[in-house]
């Protein structure tokens, strides 16, 4: 038990404190699923159902006097993005998240906090437990989905007969005072670029250098893409290209890697180089000259970005240097691929319509894999951007594997559920809500497609910088979130 359990409102924070102790990687949510089942077994009248994908539903009976209402669905996902700083020895498979209290914020020690979507799960568990004396609700279905963070797999494979309710409250948005009624769709593109090793005598015996670009903020590739933060992969490729064109010293690329999740802007990237013996200092100087321009451009958004160059003494033999042609082609591909905002919405102010994230790169022997993640609230724009990526890849000689895109969620401004929430927001929190759409993939888009006619709304407390070790939850916003949820459950199930 940590200080987290003593925060207010305690019914929510006490459950989040327990969640912090439980490993819950995407595709490995069994420990969290077991935790939910154990809590469900403690309350009389609950039942659990699980589909083949691993999504779990807990049916909760109505509180006294509310038995006649139509069922309401609450939904959050069990998994979390597992990002940590490169100097952290944290093991997500075994270690409990280490929370830190920073003024009005809760954050974690060098890792993601998992408030996305752990606070939504915690609120659902507080409802399940019924610990709040003010809590009144009709019949409920608590839907805990799996593997949201690596591709919305749980929602995509959700059984179409798992739910009975036709009003769904998604607890996975991250801005207080806002009601979300729409989201972007998206799809990934995996590029495989064939590469060749350098012929004998071409930099084979050069001095190995390790280059690291670190200290960037990164963030969520949907929520934070408009902030125009640096992408470590793209910027490291730029530095390497500029250093090679500097002409001060021949540089041979051995490997480049960076990024982790498709929905996280890369914060760090690393490269292995070979330079002629005795010329490490000249090569380092060329790299630092190239980095100086990048650092100055991004000083306002990534002030802690830094480049380090280390001589590793001798090659480890794991990879041979790339041929000059392969190295140039790889860096050109990384420089050409789009990253960032492509278009802004013409209908909703300040909403990103289409974007791309250069999410991950790594070498595996005779090929380099590059993962691109594209989002758009307009399906034709989504496919046009993916075609753009495919065209660039094909020009470089790369093969492209595309997964089927997931659908967006089209706003319904005439929804009765939205009207109810507008009223409750004014009544309970004393102000009109912002009605918004989000440039991120919510499971609501897929669930709505599987359950036609489902009325949906999404809301939550403020969570900043998700999908990065800077993730933090604004503690004072959890109370209003909990009050609004309780009021909605009473209004929808007991009136």
C-alpha positions as CSV (number, residue, x, y, z in Angstrom):
1,X,0.0,0.0,0.0
2,X,1.4,3.4,-1.0
3,X,0.3,7.0,-0.5
4,X,-1.8,6.6,-3.7
5,X,-4.5,4.8,-1.9
6,X,-5.0,7.8,0.4
7,X,-5.7,10.2,-2.4
8,X,-9.3,11.5,-3.0
9,X,-11.6,10.1,-4.1
10,X,-10.4,7.0,-2.3
11,X,-12.7,4.5,-4.0
12,X,-10.9,5.2,-7.3
13,X,-7.3,5.8,-6.0
14,X,-7.3,2.7,-3.8
15,X,-8.0,0.5,-6.8
16,X,-5.4,2.3,-8.9
17,X,-2.9,1.7,-6.2
18,X,-3.6,-2.1,-6.6
19,X,-3.3,-1.8,-10.4
20,X,0.2,-0.3,-10.1
21,X,1.3,-3.6,-8.5
22,X,0.1,-5.7,-11.4
23,X,2.1,-6.3,-14.7
24,X,-0.3,-5.7,-17.6
25,X,1.6,-5.6,-20.9
26,X,-0.4,-5.6,-24.1
27,X,-1.2,-9.2,-25.1
28,X,-0.3,-10.4,-21.5
29,X,-3.2,-9.1,-19.4
30,X,-4.0,-12.4,-17.6
31,X,-2.9,-11.1,-14.2
32,X,-5.2,-8.1,-14.5
33,X,-8.1,-10.2,-15.7
34,X,-7.6,-12.5,-12.7
35,X,-7.6,-9.5,-10.4
36,X,-10.9,-8.3,-11.9
37,X,-12.5,-11.7,-11.5
38,X,-11.4,-12.0,-7.9
39,X,-13.1,-8.6,-7.1
40,X,-16.2,-9.7,-9.0
41,X,-16.5,-12.8,-7.0
42,X,-16.7,-10.8,-3.8
43,X,-19.9,-9.0,-4.8
44,X,-23.2,-10.9,-4.8
45,X,-25.1,-11.3,-8.0
46,X,-22.2,-10.6,-10.4
47,X,-21.4,-12.8,-13.4
48,X,-18.4,-12.8,-15.7
49,X,-18.2,-13.7,-19.4
50,X,-15.1,-13.9,-21.5
51,X,-14.8,-14.1,-25.3
52,X,-12.2,-15.9,-27.3
53,X,-10.0,-12.8,-27.6
54,X,-9.8,-12.5,-23.9
55,X,-12.1,-9.5,-23.4
56,X,-13.9,-9.8,-20.0
57,X,-17.4,-8.6,-19.1
58,X,-18.6,-8.4,-15.5
59,X,-22.4,-7.9,-15.2
60,X,-23.3,-6.0,-12.0
61,X,-26.8,-6.0,-10.6
62,X,-28.7,-2.8,-10.1
63,X,-28.6,-1.0,-6.7
64,X,-32.0,-1.2,-4.8
65,X,-34.7,0.8,-6.6
66,X,-33.0,0.9,-10.0
67,X,-33.7,-2.6,-11.1
68,X,-35.9,-1.7,-14.1
69,X,-33.3,0.3,-16.1
70,X,-31.7,-0.7,-19.4
71,X,-28.2,-2.0,-19.0
72,X,-25.3,0.6,-19.3
73,X,-21.9,-0.5,-20.5
74,X,-18.7,0.9,-19.0
75,X,-15.5,0.2,-20.9
76,X,-11.8,0.6,-20.4
77,X,-8.8,-1.5,-21.6
78,X,-6.6,-3.5,-19.3
79,X,-3.2,-3.1,-20.9
80,X,-0.7,-0.2,-20.7
81,X,2.1,1.2,-22.8
82,X,5.4,0.1,-21.2
83,X,8.0,2.8,-21.9
84,X,11.0,3.6,-19.7
85,X,14.1,5.7,-19.9
86,X,17.1,4.0,-21.3
87,X,19.0,4.3,-18.0
88,X,16.2,2.6,-16.0
89,X,16.7,-1.0,-14.8
90,X,12.9,-1.3,-14.3
91,X,11.4,-4.7,-15.3
92,X,7.7,-4.3,-16.4
93,X,7.2,-8.1,-16.1
94,X,8.0,-8.3,-12.4
95,X,8.3,-4.8,-10.9
96,X,5.5,-2.6,-9.5
97,X,5.2,0.8,-10.9
98,X,6.9,3.3,-8.6
99,X,4.6,6.3,-8.2
100,X,5.8,9.8,-7.4
101,X,3.8,12.7,-5.9
102,X,4.8,15.9,-7.7
103,X,2.5,18.8,-6.5
104,X,-0.9,18.2,-8.0
105,X,0.4,15.4,-10.3
106,X,1.0,11.7,-9.9
107,X,3.8,10.4,-12.1
108,X,6.2,7.4,-12.1
109,X,9.9,6.9,-11.5
110,X,11.4,6.7,-15.0
111,X,8.5,4.8,-16.6
112,X,5.1,5.2,-17.9
113,X,2.5,5.5,-15.1
114,X,-0.3,3.5,-16.7
115,X,-3.0,6.0,-15.8
116,X,-3.9,5.4,-19.5
117,X,-6.2,3.5,-19.1
118,X,-5.6,2.4,-15.5
119,X,-7.6,5.2,-14.0
120,X,-10.6,4.2,-16.1
121,X,-10.2,0.6,-15.0
122,X,-9.9,1.8,-11.4
123,X,-13.2,3.7,-11.6
124,X,-14.9,0.6,-13.0
125,X,-13.6,-1.5,-10.2
126,X,-14.8,1.1,-7.7
127,X,-18.3,0.8,-9.2
128,X,-18.0,-3.0,-9.1
129,X,-17.0,-2.9,-5.4
130,X,-19.8,-0.4,-4.6
131,X,-17.7,1.2,-1.9
132,X,-19.2,4.7,-2.4
133,X,-22.3,5.2,-0.4
134,X,-23.7,7.7,-3.0
135,X,-23.4,5.2,-5.9
136,X,-26.7,4.3,-7.5
137,X,-27.1,2.5,-10.9
138,X,-29.2,0.2,-13.0
139,X,-27.9,-3.0,-14.4
140,X,-24.3,-2.6,-15.6
141,X,-21.9,-4.4,-18.0
142,X,-18.3,-3.7,-17.2
143,X,-16.3,-4.4,-20.4
144,X,-12.5,-4.8,-19.9
145,X,-10.8,-5.1,-23.3
146,X,-7.3,-6.4,-24.0
147,X,-4.4,-5.3,-26.2
148,X,-5.7,-1.8,-27.0
149,X,-2.3,-0.2,-27.1
150,X,-0.7,-2.3,-29.8
151,X,-3.5,-2.3,-32.3
152,X,-7.0,-2.2,-30.7
153,X,-7.0,-6.0,-31.0
154,X,-9.4,-6.6,-28.2
155,X,-12.1,-4.4,-29.7
156,X,-11.4,-5.7,-33.2
157,X,-12.0,-9.3,-32.0
158,X,-14.8,-8.5,-29.6
159,X,-17.6,-11.0,-29.8
160,X,-20.7,-9.4,-31.3
161,X,-22.9,-11.1,-28.7
162,X,-20.9,-10.3,-25.6
163,X,-22.9,-7.2,-24.7
164,X,-26.6,-6.5,-24.2
165,X,-26.5,-2.8,-23.4
166,X,-26.8,-0.1,-26.1
167,X,-25.4,2.8,-24.2
168,X,-21.6,2.8,-23.7
169,X,-19.4,5.0,-21.5
170,X,-15.8,4.8,-22.6
171,X,-13.4,6.0,-19.8
172,X,-10.3,6.4,-21.9
173,X,-9.9,10.1,-22.8
174,X,-7.5,12.3,-21.0
175,X,-8.9,15.9,-20.7
176,X,-11.1,17.1,-17.9
177,X,-14.1,19.2,-18.9
178,X,-14.5,17.6,-22.2
179,X,-16.9,15.0,-23.7
180,X,-15.5,13.1,-26.7
181,X,-17.9,12.1,-29.4
182,X,-15.5,11.1,-32.2
183,X,-12.1,9.7,-32.9
184,X,-9.7,8.9,-35.8
185,X,-9.2,5.6,-37.5
186,X,-5.8,4.3,-38.3
187,X,-3.6,1.6,-39.7
188,X,0.1,0.6,-39.7
189,X,2.5,0.0,-42.5
190,X,5.5,-2.3,-42.1
191,X,8.3,-1.6,-44.5
192,X,11.1,-4.1,-45.1
193,X,14.1,-2.7,-46.9
194,X,16.7,-5.2,-48.2
195,X,20.3,-4.2,-47.3
196,X,23.7,-5.6,-48.2
197,X,26.9,-5.7,-46.2
198,X,29.9,-3.8,-47.4
199,X,32.3,-5.8,-49.6
200,X,35.6,-6.9,-48.2
201,X,37.9,-3.9,-47.5
202,X,35.2,-1.3,-47.5
203,X,35.1,-0.1,-43.8
204,X,35.2,-3.7,-42.5
205,X,38.2,-3.0,-40.3
206,X,37.1,0.5,-39.2
207,X,36.8,1.8,-35.7
208,X,33.3,1.2,-34.2
209,X,31.3,4.1,-32.8
210,X,28.0,4.1,-31.0
211,X,25.8,7.2,-31.5
212,X,22.8,7.9,-29.3
213,X,20.2,10.6,-29.7
214,X,18.3,10.8,-26.4
215,X,16.3,13.2,-24.1
216,X,13.4,13.9,-26.4
217,X,9.9,14.1,-24.9
218,X,8.2,11.8,-27.3
219,X,4.5,11.2,-26.4
220,X,1.3,9.8,-27.8
221,X,1.4,9.7,-31.6
222,X,-2.2,10.9,-31.7
223,X,-2.8,13.1,-28.7
224,X,0.7,14.9,-28.9
225,X,1.4,14.8,-32.6
226,X,0.4,18.5,-33.0
227,X,3.0,19.6,-30.5
228,X,5.7,19.1,-33.2
229,X,8.1,17.5,-30.9
230,X,11.2,15.8,-32.4
231,X,11.1,12.2,-33.7
232,X,14.4,10.6,-32.6
233,X,14.6,8.2,-35.5
234,X,14.0,11.0,-38.1
235,X,16.4,13.4,-36.4
236,X,19.2,10.8,-36.0
237,X,18.9,9.9,-39.7
238,X,19.2,13.6,-40.5
239,X,22.3,13.9,-38.4
240,X,23.9,10.9,-39.9
241,X,23.1,12.1,-43.5
242,X,24.5,15.5,-42.8
243,X,27.7,14.1,-41.2
244,X,28.2,11.9,-44.2
245,X,27.8,14.8,-46.6
246,X,30.2,16.9,-44.4
247,X,33.0,15.1,-46.1
248,X,35.4,15.3,-43.2
249,X,35.6,11.5,-42.7
250,X,34.0,8.5,-44.4
251,X,31.3,7.0,-42.3
252,X,29.8,3.5,-42.7
253,X,26.5,2.7,-41.1
254,X,26.2,-0.7,-39.3
255,X,22.8,-0.4,-37.7
256,X,20.1,2.0,-36.6
257,X,17.3,1.4,-34.1
258,X,14.8,3.4,-32.3
259,X,11.1,3.5,-31.2
260,X,9.0,0.9,-29.4
261,X,5.3,1.1,-29.9
262,X,3.3,2.1,-33.0
263,X,1.5,4.8,-31.0
264,X,4.5,6.4,-29.3
265,X,6.6,9.1,-30.9
266,X,10.2,7.8,-30.6
267,X,12.1,9.5,-27.8
268,X,15.5,7.8,-28.4
269,X,17.4,6.4,-31.4
270,X,20.8,4.7,-31.7
271,X,23.2,3.9,-34.5
272,X,26.4,1.8,-34.9
273,X,29.0,3.2,-37.2
274,X,32.5,2.3,-38.5
275,X,35.0,5.0,-39.3
276,X,38.6,4.7,-40.5
277,X,41.1,3.8,-37.7
278,X,42.3,6.9,-35.9
279,X,39.5,9.2,-37.2
280,X,37.0,8.8,-34.4
281,X,37.6,12.4,-33.2
282,X,37.0,13.8,-36.7
283,X,33.8,11.7,-37.1
284,X,32.5,12.8,-33.7
285,X,33.1,16.5,-34.6
286,X,31.2,16.1,-37.9
287,X,28.3,14.4,-36.0
288,X,28.2,17.2,-33.4
289,X,28.2,19.9,-36.1
290,X,25.2,18.3,-37.7
291,X,23.5,17.9,-34.4
292,X,24.0,21.5,-33.4
293,X,21.5,22.6,-36.1
294,X,18.9,20.1,-35.0
295,X,19.3,21.1,-31.4
296,X,18.8,24.7,-32.1
297,X,15.7,24.1,-34.2
298,X,14.0,22.0,-31.5
299,X,15.2,23.9,-28.5
300,X,11.7,25.2,-27.7
301,X,10.0,21.7,-27.7
302,X,12.8,19.3,-26.8
303,X,15.3,21.3,-24.7
304,X,16.9,18.2,-23.1
305,X,17.8,16.5,-26.4
306,X,21.4,15.4,-26.5
307,X,23.7,13.5,-28.8
308,X,26.5,11.2,-27.4
309,X,29.2,9.5,-29.5
310,X,31.3,6.7,-27.9
311,X,34.1,4.6,-29.3
312,X,33.3,1.0,-28.5
313,X,36.9,-0.1,-28.9
314,X,36.2,-3.1,-31.1
315,X,33.3,-4.5,-33.2
316,X,31.1,-7.0,-31.4
317,X,30.6,-8.9,-34.7
318,X,26.8,-9.0,-34.5
319,X,26.4,-7.0,-37.7
320,X,28.7,-6.1,-40.6
321,X,28.7,-2.6,-41.9
322,X,26.3,-1.8,-44.6
323,X,27.5,-1.2,-48.1
324,X,27.7,2.5,-49.0
325,X,24.7,2.2,-51.3
326,X,22.5,0.4,-48.7
327,X,23.4,2.9,-46.0
328,X,22.6,5.8,-48.1
329,X,19.4,4.3,-49.3
330,X,18.3,3.5,-45.7
331,X,19.0,7.0,-44.5
332,X,17.3,8.5,-47.5
333,X,14.2,6.4,-46.8
334,X,14.0,7.5,-43.2
335,X,14.5,11.2,-44.3
336,X,11.7,10.9,-46.9
337,X,9.0,9.1,-44.9
338,X,6.4,11.5,-43.4
339,X,6.1,12.2,-39.8
340,X,3.8,14.6,-38.0
341,X,0.6,16.5,-38.9
342,X,-0.4,16.1,-42.6
343,X,-3.7,18.1,-42.5
344,X,-5.9,19.8,-40.0
345,X,-9.7,19.3,-39.8
346,X,-11.7,21.7,-41.9
347,X,-14.8,21.1,-39.7
348,X,-13.6,21.0,-36.1
349,X,-11.2,23.8,-34.9
350,X,-7.8,22.7,-33.8
351,X,-8.4,19.0,-34.6
352,X,-5.7,17.1,-36.5
353,X,-7.3,15.3,-39.4
354,X,-4.5,13.2,-40.7
355,X,-1.0,12.4,-39.4
356,X,1.8,9.8,-39.6
357,X,4.2,8.5,-37.0
358,X,7.6,7.1,-38.0
359,X,7.3,4.7,-35.1
360,X,10.2,2.2,-35.1
361,X,13.3,1.1,-37.0
362,X,15.6,-1.9,-36.6
363,X,18.1,-3.9,-38.6
364,X,17.7,-7.7,-38.7
365,X,20.6,-9.1,-40.8
366,X,20.0,-8.4,-44.4
367,X,16.9,-6.3,-44.0
368,X,15.8,-3.2,-42.1
369,X,12.2,-3.0,-40.8
370,X,10.5,0.4,-40.5
371,X,7.1,0.7,-38.8
372,X,4.8,3.6,-39.9
373,X,1.5,4.4,-38.1
374,X,-1.1,6.6,-39.8
375,X,-4.2,8.2,-38.4
376,X,-7.1,10.1,-40.0
377,X,-10.7,10.9,-39.2
378,X,-11.4,10.7,-43.0
379,X,-11.1,7.2,-44.4
380,X,-10.2,8.4,-47.9
381,X,-7.4,10.7,-46.5
382,X,-6.2,7.7,-44.4
383,X,-5.8,5.5,-47.4
384,X,-4.2,8.3,-49.5
385,X,-1.5,8.9,-46.8
386,X,-0.8,5.1,-46.6
387,X,-0.5,5.1,-50.4
388,X,2.0,8.0,-50.1
389,X,4.1,5.9,-47.6
390,X,3.9,2.9,-49.9
391,X,5.0,4.9,-52.9
392,X,8.1,6.2,-51.0
393,X,8.9,2.7,-49.8
394,X,8.6,1.2,-53.3
395,X,10.9,3.9,-54.7
396,X,13.5,2.8,-52.2
397,X,13.0,-0.8,-53.1
398,X,11.3,-1.8,-49.8
399,X,8.4,-4.3,-49.5
400,X,5.3,-3.0,-47.7
401,X,3.0,-5.0,-45.5
402,X,-0.2,-3.2,-44.5
403,X,-2.7,-4.3,-41.8
404,X,-6.4,-3.5,-42.3
405,X,-7.2,-0.1,-41.0
406,X,-9.5,0.3,-38.0
407,X,-12.5,2.6,-38.3
408,X,-13.0,6.0,-36.8
409,X,-16.0,7.1,-34.7
410,X,-18.3,9.6,-36.4
411,X,-19.8,12.2,-34.1
412,X,-23.6,12.1,-33.5
413,X,-24.4,15.6,-32.2
414,X,-28.1,14.6,-31.8
415,X,-27.4,11.7,-29.5
416,X,-29.7,11.5,-26.5
417,X,-26.7,10.3,-24.5
418,X,-24.8,13.4,-25.4
419,X,-27.7,15.6,-24.4
420,X,-27.9,13.8,-21.0
421,X,-24.2,14.3,-20.4
422,X,-24.3,18.0,-21.4
423,X,-27.1,18.5,-18.8
424,X,-25.3,16.5,-16.1
425,X,-22.0,18.3,-16.7
426,X,-23.6,21.6,-16.1
427,X,-25.6,20.4,-13.1
428,X,-22.8,18.4,-11.3
429,X,-19.7,20.3,-12.3
430,X,-21.2,23.8,-12.8
431,X,-19.9,24.4,-16.3
432,X,-20.7,23.5,-19.9
433,X,-18.4,20.7,-21.3
434,X,-16.3,21.0,-24.4
435,X,-17.6,18.7,-27.1
436,X,-14.6,17.3,-28.9
437,X,-13.2,14.6,-31.2
438,X,-9.7,13.1,-30.6
439,X,-6.9,12.4,-33.1
440,X,-6.3,9.0,-31.6
441,X,-7.8,5.6,-32.0
442,X,-10.5,4.9,-29.4
443,X,-12.1,1.5,-29.2
444,X,-15.5,3.2,-29.6
445,X,-15.0,3.3,-33.4
446,X,-14.7,-0.5,-33.6
447,X,-17.3,-1.3,-30.9
448,X,-19.8,1.0,-32.7
449,X,-19.2,-0.9,-35.9
450,X,-19.8,-4.3,-34.2
451,X,-22.8,-3.1,-32.3
452,X,-24.8,-0.9,-34.7
453,X,-27.0,1.7,-32.9
454,X,-24.7,1.8,-29.8
455,X,-24.8,5.3,-28.3
456,X,-21.4,6.2,-27.0
457,X,-19.5,8.9,-25.2
458,X,-16.0,9.1,-23.8
459,X,-14.6,11.1,-20.9
460,X,-12.0,11.0,-18.2
461,X,-9.6,12.9,-15.9
462,X,-6.6,14.8,-17.2
463,X,-3.6,12.6,-18.2
464,X,-0.6,14.3,-19.8
465,X,2.1,12.9,-21.9
466,X,0.8,9.3,-22.1
467,X,2.9,6.7,-23.7
468,X,6.1,8.3,-22.4
469,X,8.0,8.2,-19.0
470,X,6.7,11.8,-18.5
471,X,3.2,10.5,-18.2
472,X,1.4,12.1,-15.3
473,X,-2.2,12.4,-14.0
474,X,-3.6,15.6,-12.6
475,X,-4.9,14.5,-9.2
476,X,-7.6,17.1,-8.7
477,X,-9.4,16.1,-11.9
478,X,-10.1,12.6,-10.7
479,X,-12.7,13.8,-8.2
480,X,-14.9,15.6,-10.8
481,X,-14.5,12.7,-13.2
482,X,-15.8,10.3,-10.5
483,X,-18.7,12.7,-9.6
484,X,-19.8,12.9,-13.2
485,X,-19.6,9.1,-13.6
486,X,-21.7,8.5,-10.5
487,X,-24.3,11.1,-11.6
488,X,-24.5,9.6,-15.1
489,X,-25.0,6.1,-13.8
490,X,-27.8,7.3,-11.5
491,X,-29.5,9.3,-14.3
492,X,-29.2,6.6,-16.9
493,X,-30.2,3.7,-14.7
494,X,-32.5,5.0,-12.0
495,X,-34.5,7.9,-13.4
